[in-house]
Amino acid sequence: MERVAKRQAKLGPMKEGKVFEHGPAKFLFIFVLGFVIITHLVILVVMMRSGLH
């Protein structure tokens, strides 16, 4: 813990505009989660209509 604190102290405060934005990662996570949910529901409906539930 002390090594990490010393290293961060050497770096100083973060500079404006140099911090990674999490917007693309958030969009990808929501897209994948939505895709999985929709695929699950479609497969469930297909199975119910075919009598395999």
Summary of the structure (lengths in Angstrom):
residues: 53
radius of gyration: 22.6
end to end distance: 52.9
largest distance: 65.1
contacts: 77
relative contact order: 0.07
helix: 72%
strand: 0%
